[in-house]
Amino acid sequence: MVFLGQIRGSDAFIEEENKTISVFKGIPFARPPIGDLRFKTALPAQPWSGVWDATNARSSCMQPEADNINEDCLFLNVYVPHNQYNNDTKYMKKSVMFWIYGGSFITGSIFSDQFNATYLSAVGDVIVVEANYRLSAFGFLYDGSEEAAGNQAFTDLITALKFVEQNIEFFGGDPDSVTIFGESAGSMTVSALILMKDQNLFSRAIMQSGSVDSYLGSETKELALIKAQELAKQLNCFDILNDKINISCLRAADPKQMTTICNNMRFNNQFFTPIFGDKLLPIKPSIALEKGEFRKNISLLFGTCNDEGSGFVSNLGFSELSASSPDDSLNLSKARLLIQLIFQVMKVSYAKDIVDFYTKHLTDADGVKLKHAVANAFGDYHLTCPTIKFGSKLSTNSRAYAYKLTFTTRDNWTGVQHGDDIRYVFGDSLRQPSAYSLNERHLAKTFIQKTATSFRR
């Protein structure tokens, strides 16, 4: 154990479970990645004097259209159910669940209300840890040198997991019983951590809709460098004569301006995402999977939502695909065109084959089915197939379990959208029972019990 200093948290009483949860918010686990440490690998937090106030939320990492953001954002939350004892009155360490949020590596924060883990901790009787990690260019900029080596966000999370390994016993947790879990980009990160064979910081993992072996999951260093150069040019930090990024200039750039530019770049299909070919992910994830280059003998739970793509395509701006559009608003030719356009934008060479596969046997009379064809093509490519492929590969050397969320409360064609499982994992319907049906509350309890209790046995 490593003692960093004293902290003061707060208590939340969960009446339905007759249990008190101690909540510690905003504990620093790494040094602030500011100044000369911008774009650098995360460094462990230094000890502090006095008592750290862990009763209120602190800053989220830099991201567009958000409040209370700052580069000094590497904090974690800890939710602790009050201690229990066995028949021998010996202290029982509690299992730990370590949450990694999603948001396309662009947005996300442990201080978001949707990640309030009091009910997850109470119903599951587990310690829940949530850690912020750097986003966009702050978390993934690669300039071809050790000054900005890429995958900085992964080093943030590894540092947070090491914090858990070294300090969770102070909270009554078991460092040998850690489950990492995440959704979307968080799930991609979970899969990336599984590929890092030397990171023995967890024994179980839960992947909710996402794999590092996917379109947005990872990219080559060459592509990452092109994006870094474009960012540098827009910030007047590119040395044209030497064809080189001025990293000192980028470190001095205004973080809000950088965030705005990064956000605009994504509309040109330029996202800052994980890279492979570095020390953490030395080979392409798909090749690593084929070669069996991943952690063995762990327990994995992986799953997806029934309609992963519907929420995305219904917001593309096509009236025929809006959630409120009539059932017969989409015809076959338009559906085929939309699928073709979606995959051409992503520069997928076999776009026509995808169109044919998802629209065969459909006619103009199949309005809702045509909408689902467009949505499924998108969702399967980005999320469902990569997640299932990753889980299937790991099942050869690990215990692997799969789930699919099919329960929906929507009365339109979009069904069970990407991210709908979050509300059940974190027990949102238990925190706000008047806003949810009895079935939704029951599903939340079942989800928590399966992920936090049954799965870890």
Backbone hydrogen bonds, N-H to C=O, Kabsch-Sander energy under -0.5 kcal/mol:
donor,donor_aa,acceptor,acceptor_aa,energy
2,V,166,Q,-1.5
3,F,1,M,-0.5
4,L,2,V,-0.6
6,Q,50,G,-0.9
8,R,52,W,-2.7
10,S,23,V,-2.4
12,A,21,I,-2.6
14,I,12,A,-0.6
14,I,19,K,-3.4
15,E,13,F,-0.9
17,E,14,I,-0.7
18,N,14,I,-0.9
18,N,15,E,-0.7
19,K,14,I,-1.8
21,I,12,A,-3.3
22,S,20,T,-0.5
22,S,80,V,-3.1
23,V,10,S,-3.7
23,V,21,I,-0.5
24,F,78,V,-2.8
25,K,23,V,-0.5
25,K,54,A,-2.7
27,I,76,L,-2.9
29,F,74,L,-1.6
30,A,74,L,-0.9
31,R,43,L,-2.6
34,I,32,P,-2.1
37,L,34,I,-2.3
38,R,35,G,-1.6
40,K,37,L,-2.0
45,A,29,F,-1.5
48,W,4,L,-2.2
52,W,6,Q,-3.0
52,W,50,G,-0.5
54,A,8,R,-2.8
54,A,52,W,-0.9
60,S,68,N,-2.5
66,A,63,Q,-0.5
70,N,60,S,-2.4
73,C,71,E,-1.8
75,F,73,C,-2.2
76,L,27,I,-2.0
77,N,130,E,-2.5
78,V,24,F,-2.6
79,Y,128,V,-2.7
80,V,22,S,-2.9
80,V,78,V,-0.5
82,H,20,T,-2.1
86,N,90,K,-1.5
89,T,86,N,-2.2
92,M,84,Q,-1.2
93,K,91,Y,-0.6
94,K,172,G,-2.5
96,V,177,S,-2.8
97,M,127,I,-2.9
98,F,179,T,-3.5
99,W,97,M,-0.6
99,W,129,V,-3.1
100,I,181,F,-2.2
106,I,103,G,-2.3
107,T,103,G,-2.1
112,S,109,S,-1.3
115,F,112,S,-1.9
116,N,113,D,-1.8
117,A,115,F,-0.6
121,S,117,A,-2.5
122,A,118,T,-2.2
123,V,119,Y,-2.9
124,G,119,Y,-0.5
124,G,120,L,-1.8
125,D,121,S,-0.9
126,V,121,S,-1.1
127,I,95,S,-2.6
128,V,79,Y,-1.9
128,V,126,V,-0.5
129,V,97,M,-3.0
130,E,77,N,-2.0
131,A,99,W,-1.2
132,N,75,F,-2.6
136,S,105,F,-3.2
138,F,135,L,-1.1
139,G,135,L,-0.9
139,G,136,S,-1.0
140,F,136,S,-1.3
141,L,137,A,-1.9
143,D,148,A,-2.3
144,G,148,A,-0.6
148,A,145,S,-0.9
149,A,146,E,-0.6
150,G,141,L,-1.2
153,A,139,G,-2.7
155,T,151,N,-1.4
156,D,152,Q,-1.7
157,L,153,A,-1.9
158,I,154,F,-2.5
159,T,155,T,-2.2
160,A,156,D,-2.1
161,L,157,L,-2.5
162,K,158,I,-2.1
163,F,159,T,-1.9
164,V,160,A,-2.0
165,E,161,L,-2.5
166,Q,162,K,-2.3
167,N,163,F,-2.2
168,I,164,V,-2.4
170,F,167,N,-1.7
171,F,167,N,-0.5
171,F,168,I,-1.1
172,G,169,E,-1.2
173,G,168,I,-2.7
174,D,94,K,-2.7
177,S,174,D,-1.9
179,T,96,V,-2.7
180,I,204,R,-2.3
181,F,98,F,-2.6
182,G,206,I,-1.6
183,E,100,I,-1.0
184,S,208,Q,-2.5
186,G,183,E,-2.4
188,M,184,S,-2.4
189,T,185,A,-1.9
190,V,186,G,-2.1
191,S,187,S,-2.4
192,A,188,M,-2.0
193,L,189,T,-2.5
194,I,190,V,-1.6
195,L,191,S,-1.5
196,M,192,A,-0.8
197,K,195,L,-1.5
199,Q,196,M,-2.0
200,N,198,D,-1.2
201,L,199,Q,-1.6
203,S,178,V,-2.4
204,R,178,V,-1.6
205,A,299,S,-2.4
206,I,180,I,-2.4
207,M,301,L,-2.7
208,Q,182,G,-2.2
208,Q,206,I,-0.6
209,S,207,M,-0.7
209,S,303,G,-2.2
214,S,212,V,-1.4
218,S,214,S,-1.0
219,E,274,P,-1.4
224,A,220,T,-2.0
225,L,221,K,-2.3
226,I,222,E,-1.5
227,K,223,L,-1.7
228,A,224,A,-2.1
229,Q,225,L,-2.4
230,E,226,I,-2.0
231,L,227,K,-2.4
232,A,228,A,-2.4
233,K,229,Q,-2.4
234,Q,230,E,-2.0
235,L,231,L,-1.2
236,N,233,K,-1.4
237,C,232,A,-3.8
239,D,237,C,-0.5
239,D,244,K,-3.3
240,I,238,F,-1.1
243,D,239,D,-0.7
244,K,239,D,-2.0
246,N,237,C,-3.1
247,I,245,I,-1.2
250,L,246,N,-1.9
251,R,247,I,-2.2
252,A,248,S,-1.1
253,A,249,C,-0.7
253,A,250,L,-0.6
258,M,254,D,-2.3
259,T,255,P,-2.2
260,T,256,K,-2.1
261,I,257,Q,-2.3
262,C,258,M,-2.6
263,N,259,T,-2.2
264,N,260,T,-2.0
265,M,261,I,-2.3
266,R,262,C,-1.2
267,F,264,N,-1.1
268,N,265,M,-1.7
269,N,266,R,-1.6
270,Q,265,M,-1.5
271,F,269,N,-0.6
273,T,271,F,-0.8
276,F,219,E,-1.8
277,G,281,L,-4.2
278,D,281,L,-1.1
287,I,284,K,-0.7
288,A,284,K,-2.5
289,L,285,P,-2.4
290,E,286,S,-1.9
291,K,287,I,-2.3
292,G,288,A,-0.7
292,G,289,L,-0.7
293,E,288,A,-2.9
294,F,292,G,-1.7
295,R,194,I,-2.8
297,N,397,N,-1.6
299,S,203,S,-1.7
300,L,399,R,-3.2
301,L,205,A,-2.3
302,F,401,Y,-2.7
303,G,207,M,-2.1
304,T,403,Y,-1.1
306,N,405,L,-2.2
307,D,416,V,-2.4
308,E,305,C,-0.9
310,S,307,D,-1.1
311,G,307,D,-0.6
313,V,309,G,-2.4
314,S,310,S,-2.1
315,N,312,F,-1.3
316,L,313,V,-1.4
319,S,317,G,-0.6
321,L,318,F,-1.8
322,S,319,S,-1.1
325,S,322,S,-1.6
329,S,326,P,-1.7
335,A,331,N,-2.2
336,R,332,L,-2.5
337,L,333,S,-2.1
338,L,334,K,-2.6
339,I,335,A,-2.2
340,Q,336,R,-2.3
341,L,337,L,-2.7
342,I,338,L,-2.5
343,F,339,I,-1.9
344,Q,340,Q,-1.9
345,V,341,L,-2.3
346,M,342,I,-1.0
347,K,344,Q,-1.7
348,V,343,F,-2.8
349,S,347,K,-0.6
351,A,348,V,-1.1
354,I,350,Y,-1.6
355,V,351,A,-2.3
356,D,352,K,-2.6
357,F,353,D,-2.2
358,Y,354,I,-2.2
359,T,355,V,-1.3
360,K,356,D,-1.2
362,L,359,T,-1.9
366,D,363,T,-1.9
367,G,365,A,-1.1
370,L,366,D,-2.5
371,K,367,G,-1.7
372,H,368,V,-2.4
373,A,369,K,-1.9
374,V,370,L,-1.9
375,A,371,K,-2.4
376,N,372,H,-3.4
377,A,373,A,-2.1
378,F,374,V,-1.8
379,G,375,A,-3.1
380,D,376,N,-3.1
381,Y,377,A,-1.6
382,H,378,F,-2.2
383,L,379,G,-2.5
384,T,379,G,-2.2
385,C,380,D,-1.9
387,T,383,L,-1.9
388,I,384,T,-2.5
389,K,385,C,-2.8
390,F,386,P,-2.2
391,G,387,T,-2.4
392,S,388,I,-2.6
393,K,389,K,-2.2
394,L,390,F,-2.1
395,S,391,G,-1.4
396,T,393,K,-1.2
397,N,394,L,-1.8
398,S,394,L,-1.5
399,R,298,I,-1.2
400,A,398,S,-0.6
401,Y,300,L,-2.7
403,Y,302,F,-1.7
405,L,304,T,-2.4
406,T,404,K,-0.6
415,G,412,N,-1.1
417,Q,415,G,-1.0
418,H,307,D,-0.5
418,H,308,E,-0.6
420,D,417,Q,-2.2
422,I,419,G,-1.4
423,R,419,G,-0.5
423,R,420,D,-0.5
424,Y,421,D,-0.6
425,V,421,D,-2.3
426,F,422,I,-2.4
428,D,423,R,-2.6
429,S,423,R,-0.6
430,L,427,G,-1.0
431,R,427,G,-1.8
432,Q,428,D,-2.0
435,A,432,Q,-1.7
436,Y,433,P,-1.4
441,R,437,S,-2.0
442,H,438,L,-2.4
443,L,439,N,-2.4
444,A,440,E,-2.0
445,K,441,R,-1.9
446,T,442,H,-2.4
447,F,443,L,-3.0
448,I,444,A,-2.5
449,Q,445,K,-2.7
450,K,446,T,-2.5
451,T,447,F,-2.5
452,A,448,I,-3.2
453,T,448,I,-0.6
453,T,449,Q,-1.3
454,S,449,Q,-2.7
455,F,450,K,-1.9
457,R,454,S,-1.3
